[in-house]
Amino acid sequence: MARGMPRWLAAALGGVALVFAWWLLSVTAFRPPQGTDFTPVPSPAAVIDWLFVQGNIVGAWGVFSPTITEAAIGFAWGNGLALLLAAVVLLVPKAETVITQIAVVSYCLPLVAVGGISIVVLGGAKQPGAPSATAIFLAALSVFFTTVVGALLGFRSADERSLDVVRVYGGTRWTELVKVRLVAALPSILNALQIAVPTAFLGAVLGEYMGATDRSVGITLVRLQGQLESAGVWAVFLLCAIVALAGYAVVGVLARLVTPWVSGRGRA
């Protein structure tokens, strides 16, 4: 049987198609109006020029470093709390309704409104270049629901026969959680954590976009938009996508290493 297209080739072709569609829109539907050079959708060549020819890529790390730090801290807090509450549901089943409602409410909250309140309550960066408490909070809030749901579904996927063995030997709910449910839930938990990486980054950028920092991705976007520097805005968008994809890929690789049986690599 013929094998399908390699994943790397499919990804490369998809990237080429996206760049082509981007270029086509920039020279057709979003051409600059008469008498002006401004366009909301610059061409890929204009973005590359802004990044590499004009040398703006040199200072990119100074912009992205605070945002990545905020996203990482929010990722740890949000996912840690989500996993803790999911474990509480297994140890205290009566708490499931309350914890599920908390997760749903956190998902339904408008981040823009929550961000405005967070800036008043938590404030922004304590000093220039430091992580913003508001950005960290929004990053944590963005990942909470997905990880709670993924962990609960994973815990419930445990094999009943294995749980019966633990109970027969006098095991407690804690023993069930550690010996059986946690192993069964690892694929779901890791998938939820993988999805949470770009979500946490987006939450951090949103917190910064609302003015919670003085040097970051969000505030850079505000500045470039104010200067009508569309090539710079799209360049930052592109770098954000690259950072988010890199984090997503790293967690995906870790998931394959931790759970080799999911892809069959752990079988004889």
JOHUVEN-V938412 format. One line per field, one symbol per residue. psi: psi as a letter, one per 20 degrees, with the letter a starting at -180 (. if undefined). A space follows every 50 residues. Layout:
BEGIN
psi = ???
END
This chain:
BEGIN
psi = ppqrpqhhgggghggggggghggghhifhlqqrpjqipphnrqhhhghgh gggijihgjhhhghghghgghgghgggghghghghhhhhhhnhiiggghg ggggghhipohgghgghhhgghacphrpiqqphghgghgghhiggghggg gghghijqphhhhhgghhjjqrhggggghghgghigggghgghghighgg gghghghhhjkirioagghgggghhhjkmhhgghgggghggggghggghg hgghghhhmhigjjijq.
END
